[in-house]
Structure formats: C-alpha cells, structure tokens
Amino acid sequence: MNPKNNNKVIIVSNRLPVKIERKEDGLVISPSEGGLATGLGSIYNAGNNIWVGWPGIIPQDDAEKTFITEELRALNLVPVFLTEEEILGYYEGFSNEVLWPICHYSPSYAVYDTDNWNTYVQVNEKFGQIVREYIDSEDTVWIHDYQLMLLPNVLRKQYEKLSIGYFQHIPFPPDEVFRSIPWRNELLLGILGADLTAFHTFNDAQHFLDACTHILNIPIRNNYLQIRGRSAYVEVYPMGIDFDKFNNLSKDAGVKARALEIKSYFKQRKIILSIDRLDYSKGIIQRIVAFEELLKNYPELRDQVVLYMLVVPSRDKVKQYKRLRDEIDRRVGNINSVYGSTDWTPIAYFYNSYPVEELSSLYVAADVCLITSIRDGMNLVSKEYIASKEETSGVLVLSELAGASKELIDAVHVNPNSVDQISHALHFALHMSEEEKLNRMKANFDLVKKFNIHHWVEIFFARMKEIKIQQRKEFARKIQPENNEAISAGYHNAQKRIFFLDYDGTLIDFHNEADKATPTEEVYELLDTLKSDPNNTVVIISGRPYQTLEKWFGNRGYTLVGEHGVWKKLPGEEWRSKSNLSDRWKPSVKRIMNKIANRTAGSSVEEKEYSMAWHYRKVQSGLGRLRAQELMDSLRYLIPHHGLQLLYGDKVIEVKNSEVNKGKAANGIVEKLQPDFIFAMGDDATDEDMFHELPAETVSVKVGSKKSAAKYYVDSQQDAIQLLHSIAGLVQKNQS
C-alpha cells in the first residue's frame, strides 16, 4: 500500500522494527514481531518507501556500522546511530524521566534536567538530518511517539508543503499536568509541525487541544488549529492489532496443545492471566492486592484459581522500577506463603519475555484476562486476548483508564485504584454464565476484528490525503507573488479606487485593553500614502464607537464607518447615523451580559449606541469559551423578536440591529462612488458581511483565517500590514 502513488512514505520512530544481537560469529538481525511493525509492513516494504529509526545497538566500529546500514537497506530500513550519551540523555533521560511520567499523570517521578533536554533536542535534529537525506517535498512522513515530539516542526521549517503525520501511542495528560514541563511550549510547537496529529482516545486529543489553547493561546476551531498559516488537525484513531495473526495462532494445533498442557499443569483450575511490562503505570501492585482480597473475601475460591502473572523486564536498573520489582517479589512471596499449599501456588509469577506462540497459548488457556493499568494509551494485550478467544470462552476485566476501554465496552470495566472493585469484578467474571461470556466476547471480538492494525493504517493515510487536498485549496487562496501581480494590474488599470479596511485585528493587532490599541505611526503613514492619490478613497470600517474613530482619524481625510455601519462620516462632513433604528432591546441584552460579566473575572460589557458587546479577551481560555456559549444560548431567544444579529467575534460576543452591517454600509459607499477597483480586508465575522455583499470583482482578503467568503487570505495581522505596504508601493510608483 502506497498512499501517495509515485511519492514515497517515510516512517520515523525511535526504534526500527528489527532486533540486532551480537553473537560469537557476528551480528544477527531478526525482524520485530511488534504490532506497529506488522501494521506498517505493507507500507515500508513497498516501493521506495523507508522506515527511519535507531537500530537498537551501538556499533563497535565502522565495519559494524557499514554492515548494519547495508543489511537494513535491503529491508527498506534506515538506521539513525546514537551514541551512549545520546541514548542516556534523550531516551533514558528526557523521554523516560520527563515525558513518560508526565504523560502517565505521575509528575512526582519527573526529573527536569536541562542537559537531558538539550540532548533530546539534539537527537530530534539528528533524526531530522537523516530524514532530509531521503526526502522530497511531495513525500509523506509519519512520525511515531513521544521520543520524537520535536521532529514534525524540525522538518516543517524546511518543507512548508510536506505531508507530515504524528501519532502519540501513550496518553496525553491534562494541560495543567503538561504545563509543569519547563519546555512545554517547544514540545507543543514541535508536534504542531504535523498536518495530522492523532491519539488513541478522545480524552487524549482533547487534552492536547486544551494544552495548545491554554499554554500557547492558539484558538481551537472544532478539531483543528491555525498555526503559522496552516491548518493542523487533531484526530482520534485507536490502534488495532494484527487480528489475523492472533486469531490464526489460537487455532494452531501446536498452540492448542500447549494451552491444554497449561490447563493440565494447573489441574484445570481457573486461570486469571495478566501480562504487562514492568512499569508503575500498569497497576501491578493493585492487581496483586486485589487478588489477595479475592482469596480473603471468597475463601471457597482458594485452591480453585491461579493468577498467572507475566511481567516483561523493563528498565529494572532505574530506581523506581527496581523498587517496583522488589515490591512485586515481596507481595507475591507473601501471598504464596500465607495462602498456598504443597499442591497449590496462588500466584504463578514469571519475570520474563515469551515468544508470541507461548503468549497465544496463555490467551487460549486463560479463563480471565486481568488488566489494571493506572494509565495506558491503549493496551493491546486486551485486544490480543479477544482475538484469541473465537473457539474458547473467557472474560476480559479491563481498567477504565486504559485507552482500550473506550472501545471494548463489553468488557468488565474496573477502576484500577479500587482494590475492592477489582476483587468483586474477578468474582463476577469467574462465576459469569457461559451465555453472558459468549455475548460479551462476541461483541468485542467483532470490533477488534474490524478495527485491526491494517484498518488503522488505512484510515490514517486516508485522512492525511484529505487534509493535504484541503490545505492545497486553502494555500491557493493565500496571497502569493502572483496574486500581488494581479492586484497590481487591477490597481494600475483603475481610475477610481476604494479601500475598505477593518481596524482591530487588521490595521492593529489585538490588545487585552481595547482602549490601548491605538493607531501606530506606521499605520498612519500607510493610510496617508494610500489616500495621497486623489483617485483613492480610504474607508476605515469598524465596530468601534464613532467617538473613538473620530479621536483617532477624524482630521485625516478618510471615510469613517463606526459600529458596523450605524455611523458614517465622509471627509469634511459631520457624522451621520442610520435613521429609524430602535434601541429598545438594549436593556434586556445589557442585563444578560452584565449577569455573565459579574460571574466571569476579566470580562467586560461595552455599550454602544446601537450595539452591545461582551468582551472576554482577559478571561481564562476554557472558561471564556464556556461563558461565551452560555451567553449566546441566553441571548438567542431575544434575537428573532427584536430583529437583532448575534456576532461571535475574536473573544467578543456582540449584539446589534440586523438591518445594519458592514456589507450594507460598504455597498452604500460603492453605489455612490462607482469605483472600478475595490479592496476589502478584515479579520472577523462582521467582515464576512462585507465580503459577501461587495461586488464579485472585489479584491477581498481575510486576516488570520482561511474559512471565509473572501477570495484571499493572509496569515496574520503583520502580514496584512505587509500587504498594505506593497499596495502603498504601487501608489508611490504611480506618482513617480
């Protein structure tokens, strides 16, 4: 499968899908059996696609380095060789002492070491250098997991149009937890280099979006963010397993025979199976305590049940992991000595890693699979167990804090911190009727079968393709040199020109204090230059009160439009208001807005002659959105009864008379002056009325957002000013 036709796909992860062992007769390379390697095999094995990552070994000399590189090249694999210092700082240090505990909601385990952070940056740059050696701008790069959070932006800096995906396989914590990382901004911006960022669960995706808006102050638009003129999407794609592999293994004669041996060895007792890597996030201690509670509370189960506990070795030289292993040894030994007999050992504990065939035999043999993760991105063991139970019955007891629980809703869910709940769930599972077992397992089985690893890969690449098509359409509307040439030609060929310019967010960037967002000398010079040609009319069209516009621009010879069209002033004339406007609605709206403002620190109500606005630029982001929605819901019943318009702007909710808007005001000026060149630029919802109603040939430009009726867009207010500078240059050129 190659989702980009003639263009290649580059997969990047911390580890390559191989195992390299140094033996007496040299290095031996064998393929990895991991789920990710299986799922991505159809991609990196095809055509000129490649997988970039650390090979898992440090070469002793150049000969080993050359051998590894050449052997891996035949497998479409590209090694990134790391030094021992880089592995210690980047992987053991920053990745596993900061990102792992923070993302698993364990900030007390985090160690913030600046040297480790610098090494993490250095290694992400090294990965970027290797990828650049193989990359073309039309390729697709798919980056995997927390060790490479900076890599998407490392590549984006050089390749603006490159298709980049990022998948995080571990949880993403609430923003208040992630905020504790000193380098949180850099990490978030690193991930946002991707076009598509995906997580296993909705909660993880939402936490990431919240972090972007609360820490980086980037507004969320549904499920995407605008970052440096590009739409970065955030999606939920729970990872599946190689269903066929585990399902077929469970039917293999050798596996079935081994499963019978296991059952026979334990004398047909009920087997509760748990398989985990050694880690504090897996809830292993809670599981042991819960099993002891089961034996205490239900003595009739003694000698009838066995907890088969397989713990796969991991980082056992790290202090907290060594402490965890010691605690497991102590508790298992205590339970076996207190409850066991010469004929029965309650917990069969193995600190080891098994081949997949042995794991499959355990899945087939087990009556219950027990997973009590305190926090888990997904947990594929649960899905492997289900895929192995087509011909044998079993029950899955699953932590509600594992990502898999969001899909496997027919499992028996438990709070992993509740020893009593786990104990009761085990008792329930052991006594469940065969009919209920079959019904629960069938529902989960069908889901795991459909949403397998290959389906996961396909939907991710399909979404990437959709996003790039959308981005190309958006990019085509971005002001480019060729657009400037068209604007220049239109300007030069015109005899009478009008410039409609919004103020806040267009001529001046937003300010937390609205009264302090005063015009700069640069803005005055730009506007004066545009107006210096007698054939040009400059119109400042704003939602600001006319008194403010008068103070700032009253004596400069511009046409001024205030309160979205309620007030208008032509050069040399007095302000005039639109007649027959009612303001009888204002007391009701004001009362509602004041009620919200009194409950929301940092918000304020602005009263104009024919409009009311509730501003929340200084309100905490999440709270501001919540109160804004509450306000809009409260106002909606008033809108149709009074002929009002409800506007949701940038950190402002405004209510005004519906017969007044910027579009009608701008059209009135156009009808009077009959120009043959119209330029309109603005940044918020009120400017959309202008873009909709002005003639089709208008050069309309939206500032900061691609979702608009405008023909073109620029990324920011600073870009808007640069565009006006280029037009001012046309004016000066015409006059010279």
Buried (B, 14 or more C-beta within 10 A) or exposed (E): BBBBEEBBBBBBBBBBBBBBEEEEEEBEBEBBBEBBBBBBBBBBEEBEBBBBBBBBBBBEEEEBBEBBBEBBEEBBBBBBBBEEEBBBBBBBBBBBBBBBBBBBBBBEBBEBBEEBBBBBBEBBEBBBEBBEEBBEEBBBBBBBBBBBBBBBBBBBEEBEEBBBBBBBBBBBBBBEBBBEBEBBEBBBBBBBBBBBBBBBBEBBBBBBBBBBBBBBEBBBEEEBBBBEBBBBBBBBBBBBBBBBBBBBBBEBEEBBEBBEEBBEEBEEBBBBBBBBBBBBBBBBBBBBBBBBBBBEEBEEBBBEBBBBBBBBEBBBEBEBBEEBBEEBEEBBEEBBEEBBEEEBBBBBBEBEEBEBEBBBBBBBBBBBBBBBBBBBBBBBBBBBBBBBBBEBEBBBBBBEBBBBBBBBEBBBBBBBEBBEBBBBBBBBBBEBEEEBBBEBBBBBBEBBBEBBBBBBBBBBBEBBBEBBEBBEEBBEBBBEEEBBEEBBEBBEEBEBBBBBBBBBBBBBBBEEEBEEBEBEEEBBEBBBBBBBBEEBBBBBBBBBBBBBBBEBBBEBBBBBBBBBBBBBBBEEEEBEBBEEBEBEBBEBBBEBBBBBBEEBEBBBBBEBBBBBBBBBBBBBBEBBBEBBEBBBEBBEEBBEEBEBBBBBBBBBBBBBBEBBBBBBBBBBBBEEBEBEBBBBBBBBBBBBBBBBBBEEEBBBBBBBBBBBBBBBBBBBBEBBBEBBEEBBEBBEEEEE
